[in-house]
Amino acid sequence: MRRAMFLEGLLTILLITALVAVTGCGEKEKPQGKAEGVSKEDVKQETKEAYEATKAYTQEQVQALRQATETKLGDYDKKIDQLQEKAAKLGDDAKMKAERQLAELRRKRDAVSEKMKELDASGANAWDQFKSGIDAAMADLAGAYNNAVAEFSKP
């Protein structure tokens, strides 16, 4: 949803910029006496403003993703700790199986964390690629957690 809104906003900005540029290109050159229509400087300024607005919007989206992911990771840390407490109470075979699942959960949690570090290192330039990678890693973590909970719930 956010990606669609971002793309729609970006497309709108680019379309407006293109319309302004095309409008200015078709006119015959007029004497400098009276300024009518759109000048080259106006187009440059509007393009710069559109770029800055797009950049600011992308940075806001990156920050929102970062905050949401950090919150989810914190929640998963608590959930994993709770499962660890349950695992400590299990018998030997069940405890070994639970420990393997917990190790897998931690590995997947660390994978999400690494994706966030990559996003921080890349800046907002690769937003779509990293967002989909982070979403996939979070889905993988959620699936692993649900599998572990199901396994822990077995008698």
Helices and strands as residue ranges (DSSP letters): H 2-25, H 40-88, H 92-122, H 127-153
